Amino acid sequence: MDYKVDMENKVKKKSALPNVTIWESCDASISIAIEEFSEQSAPYSTFSRRYPILRLIKEVIDPAVVAYMKTLPGDYMGFVPGAGREMRYSEVTRLLGFDIMVRVQRQLLRHFLKTRDKHTSRDKCFIATLESLADLIFFCMYKQPKNSTAAADINLNTQRRQGFCEFCGNLTELSSFIETLMTGKPNNIELTEEIKFELSHKYCTEHRPQLMSGEWNPAYKQAKRSLTQFNVELRRLSLQCALRAIPNAQSGDQLVDAYFFQYMLSQTLSPSDKAELRNLARLMVDSKLSDNKKKMLVLQKFGFSQYEIGQKLLSRKQLPMTRQAVSKALSAIRKPFLLSG
């Protein structure tokens, strides 16, 4: 059964923190801990040195998780990040980063559903408890301190902090290695300082600056040149999938906004699908899907002929485009970016 559908059938959710849920059937001690976390969390964030949110996780959530794990058989440990290594929940989160922690937990839960879940009350509680904790960690990733005046002045590369390559949706080399380590495959891997030094914490294997031969990586150079446009497309995609009911890409052009609106109607992405959105933005840029091509596609969708499209759009020489130029541009657009219907 599909993981998402299975989860919806298993549990219902109730409100806890803003944007956080405590799942029905969640362990009582964990529920209480999350509510206590909620009451104390106002000044805490990932950006604050005085009130680091990891410290609050350590003080409030860790004891509840330790107590809950003691009530479970030993074979459940392998489905909780770090539990088999006797690491506290806050320690694993600090090591992995918030985004990777959520990814690892989801992956382990899928494995639990496929291999261990017997639909008993204990299994339902286990699933609901870990889903509640995963929602809490996801909330912490974007948590801003209440009444903070410093947050706006902090220059942080949040995507790098989350473990993504600066140019796409793949994990950085180091983050990918840590994710593999925490999910237990392959065996007998230790995160040594040498490995930390060799693996990039900014780029994935595809986009690392230098190849193993020592030569400069062409993919890195190309991605570096197009970084600004990549961030533009990522922002547009994220805004549109956050509000699907109306054009919301905020591009500054109605036709471009209309393209993103029409395109997202056929997608199931949500703002939390950060890796998929980043990879889609990278593909848009690498495919040279310019704003002019987006306008052509949406005008074609609205029933305009190629000649009419050309009359509405300007060429690089600031003249109306010919029908032949429009035809050539449309034929060069990759299939994933065509509008259905």
C-alpha positions in Angstrom: 0.0 0.0 0.0 1.2 3.6 -0.7 2.9 5.1 2.4 0.9 8.3 2.4 -2.5 6.6 1.9 -1.5 4.0 4.6 -0.8 6.8 7.0 -4.0 8.6 6.3 -5.9 5.3 7.0 -4.0 4.6 10.2 -4.2 7.9 12.1 -6.0 11.2 12.3 -4.3 14.4 13.4 -5.0 17.1 15.9 -3.5 20.5 16.4 -0.5 21.0 18.7 2.0 23.8 17.8 1.3 26.0 14.8 2.3 23.9 11.8 2.9 20.9 14.1 0.6 18.0 14.8 0.4 15.4 17.5 -0.9 12.3 15.9 -3.7 10.4 17.4 -2.4 7.3 19.2 0.9 9.1 19.9 2.5 7.9 23.2 1.1 9.9 26.1 4.6 10.9 27.5 5.7 12.2 24.1 2.4 14.1 23.7 3.0 15.8 27.0 6.6 16.6 26.1 5.6 18.2 22.8 3.0 20.3 24.6 5.6 21.4 27.1 8.0 22.1 24.2 5.2 24.3 22.8 4.8 26.3 26.0 8.5 27.0 26.2 9.5 27.4 22.6 8.7 31.1 21.9 12.3 32.5 22.2 14.0 29.5 20.7 15.1 29.0 17.1 17.9 27.5 15.0 19.3 31.0 14.6 19.6 31.9 18.3 22.8 31.4 20.3 21.2 32.3 23.6 18.1 30.1 22.9 19.2 27.3 20.5 16.2 25.1 19.8 18.4 22.0 20.0 18.9 22.7 23.6 15.1 22.7 24.2 14.9 19.4 22.3 17.6 18.0 24.6 15.9 19.2 27.8 12.3 18.4 27.0 12.1 15.8 24.2 15.1 13.6 24.9 13.9 12.3 28.3 10.5 11.4 26.9 12.0 9.6 23.9 14.3 7.6 26.2 11.5 6.7 28.5 9.3 5.6 25.6 12.0 3.5 23.9 12.4 1.6 27.1 8.8 0.3 26.8 9.5 -1.2 23.3 11.2 -4.5 22.2 14.8 -4.2 21.1 14.0 -4.7 17.4 12.1 -1.4 17.3 15.4 0.5 17.9 16.5 0.1 14.3 13.6 2.3 13.2 14.5 5.3 15.3 17.4 7.4 14.1 20.4 6.8 16.4 18.6 4.6 18.9 20.5 1.5 18.0 23.7 3.5 18.7 22.4 4.8 22.0 22.3 8.4 20.7 19.8 10.9 22.1 17.2 12.4 19.7 18.8 15.8 19.9 22.3 14.4 19.3 21.2 12.8 16.1 19.3 15.9 14.9 22.4 18.0 15.6 24.6 15.6 13.6 22.2 15.2 10.6 20.6 18.6 10.5 16.8 19.1 10.7 15.9 18.3 7.1 18.0 15.1 6.9 16.6 14.0 10.3 13.1 14.2 8.9 14.1 12.4 5.7 15.8 9.6 7.6 12.8 9.2 9.9 10.4 9.0 7.0 12.6 6.4 5.3 12.9 4.2 8.4 9.1 4.4 9.0 8.5 3.3 5.4 10.8 0.3 6.1 8.9 -0.4 9.3 5.6 -0.4 7.5 6.9 -2.9 4.9 8.7 -5.2 7.2 7.5 -5.0 10.8 4.1 -3.4 11.1 1.5 -5.9 12.3 -1.3 -3.3 12.8 -1.3 -3.9 16.6 -2.1 -1.1 19.0 1.6 -0.9 19.9 2.6 -0.5 16.2 0.0 2.2 15.7 1.3 4.0 18.7 4.9 3.7 17.5 4.0 5.1 14.0 2.0 7.9 15.4 4.7 8.8 18.0 7.5 9.0 15.4 5.3 10.9 13.0 4.6 13.4 15.7 8.3 13.7 16.5 9.1 14.1 12.8 6.5 16.9 12.5 8.1 18.6 15.5 11.6 18.5 13.9 10.2 19.9 10.7 8.6 22.7 12.6 11.9 23.5 14.4 13.7 23.8 11.0 11.8 27.0 10.2 11.1 28.2 13.7 11.8 31.9 14.2 12.3 33.4 17.7 9.4 35.5 19.0 10.0 39.2 18.8 13.4 38.7 17.4 15.2 41.7 15.9 18.4 39.9 14.9 17.0 37.2 12.7 16.5 39.6 9.7 20.2 40.6 9.9 21.6 37.1 9.9 23.0 36.0 6.6 22.5 32.3 6.6 22.4 29.9 3.6 19.5 27.9 4.9 19.6 25.4 2.1 23.2 24.5 2.9 22.2 24.1 6.6 19.5 21.6 5.5 22.1 19.4 3.7 21.2 20.2 0.1 23.7 20.8 -2.6 23.8 24.6 -3.4 22.9 23.9 -7.0 20.2 21.2 -6.9 18.0 18.9 -4.7 20.6 16.2 -4.0 22.2 16.0 -0.6 25.8 17.2 -0.3 28.4 14.5 -0.3 28.8 14.7 3.5 25.1 14.8 4.2 24.5 11.8 1.9 27.2 9.8 3.7 25.7 10.6 7.1 22.2 9.6 5.9 23.6 6.3 4.7 25.4 5.9 8.0 22.3 6.6 10.1 20.1 4.2 8.2 22.6 1.4 8.7 23.8 0.7 5.2 26.4 -0.2 4.4 27.6 -1.8 7.6 30.8 -1.1 9.5 31.2 2.5 8.3 32.6 5.1 10.7 32.4 8.8 10.2 36.1 9.6 10.5 37.7 13.1 10.4 39.4 12.1 7.2 36.1 11.3 5.5 34.6 14.5 6.8 37.5 16.4 5.3 37.3 14.7 1.9 33.5 14.9 1.4 32.0 18.2 0.3 29.6 19.9 2.7 28.4 22.3 0.0 28.0 20.3 -3.2 26.7 16.9 -4.3 28.9 14.4 -6.2 27.5 15.7 -9.5 28.3 19.3 -8.8 31.5 19.1 -6.8 34.0 21.7 -8.1 36.8 19.3 -9.0 36.6 15.8 -10.5 38.5 12.9 -9.0 41.1 13.5 -11.7 41.7 17.0 -10.3 40.2 18.7 -13.3 37.5 21.3 -13.0 34.0 19.9 -13.2 32.0 21.3 -16.2 28.7 20.7 -14.4 29.9 22.8 -11.5 30.9 25.7 -13.8 27.5 25.5 -15.6 25.6 25.4 -12.3 27.7 28.3 -10.9 26.9 30.5 -13.8 23.2 29.9 -13.6 22.9 30.0 -9.8 20.9 33.3 -9.8 18.3 31.9 -12.2 18.1 28.7 -10.3 17.2 30.6 -7.2 14.6 32.6 -9.1 12.9 29.5 -10.5 13.0 27.8 -7.1 11.3 30.7 -5.4 8.6 30.8 -8.1 7.9 27.1 -7.8 7.8 27.2 -4.0 5.4 30.1 -4.0 3.1 28.6 -6.6 2.9 25.2 -4.9 2.2 26.9 -1.6 -0.9 28.5 -3.0 -2.4 26.5 -5.9 -5.8 28.2 -6.2 -4.5 31.3 -8.0 -1.4 32.4 -9.9 1.2 33.1 -7.2 4.7 32.8 -8.7 5.2 36.5 -8.2 7.4 36.8 -11.3 6.3 40.3 -12.2 4.7 39.1 -15.5 1.1 37.8 -15.7 1.9 35.3 -18.5 4.8 33.8 -16.6 2.7 33.6 -13.4 0.0 31.9 -15.5 2.5 29.3 -16.7 3.5 28.3 -13.2 -0.2 28.2 -12.2 -1.1 25.9 -15.1 2.0 23.8 -14.7 1.4 23.1 -11.0 -2.2 22.0 -11.6 -0.8 18.8 -12.9 1.8 18.4 -10.1 1.4 17.0 -6.6 4.4 18.8 -5.1 4.0 20.7 -1.8 6.4 23.2 -0.2 7.8 20.5 2.0 9.1 18.6 -1.1 12.2 20.7 -1.1 14.5 18.2 -2.8 12.0 17.7 -5.7 11.4 21.4 -6.1 15.2 22.1 -6.2 15.7 19.4 -8.8 12.8 20.8 -10.8 14.3 24.3 -10.7 17.7 22.9 -11.8 16.1 21.0 -14.7 14.3 24.2 -15.8 17.5 26.2 -15.9 19.6 23.4 -17.5 16.8 23.0 -20.1 16.9 26.7 -20.9 13.2 27.1 -20.2 13.3 30.9 -20.6 10.4 33.2 -19.5 9.7 33.8 -23.2 9.2 30.0 -23.7 6.9 29.9 -20.7 4.8 32.6 -22.2 4.6 30.7 -25.5 3.4 27.6 -23.7 0.7 29.4 -21.8 -0.5 31.3 -24.8 -0.6 28.0 -26.8 -2.6 26.6 -23.9 -5.0 29.4 -24.2 -5.6 28.6 -27.9 -3.4 31.2 -29.7 -1.8 30.3 -33.0 1.9 30.4 -33.5 1.5 33.5 -35.6 -0.6 35.2 -32.8 1.9 34.2 -30.2 4.7 35.8 -32.2 2.8 39.0 -32.5 2.5 39.2 -28.7 6.1 38.4 -27.9 9.3 40.2 -28.8 12.5 38.8 -30.1 16.0 39.7 -28.9 15.9 42.6 -31.4 12.7 43.9 -29.7 10.6 43.0 -32.8 7.6 40.7 -33.0 8.7 37.1 -33.3 8.0 35.3 -36.6 5.9 32.1 -36.7 9.0 30.1 -37.6 10.9 31.4 -34.6 8.0 30.5 -32.3 7.7 27.0 -33.9 11.4 26.4 -33.4 11.4 27.6 -29.8 8.3 25.4 -28.9 9.8 22.3 -30.5 13.0 22.7 -28.4 11.1 22.6 -25.1 11.5 19.4 -23.2 8.4 17.3 -22.7 8.3 17.5 -18.8 7.5 21.3 -19.1 4.7 21.1 -21.6 1.2 22.1 -20.3 -1.4 19.3 -20.5 -4.6 19.8 -22.3 
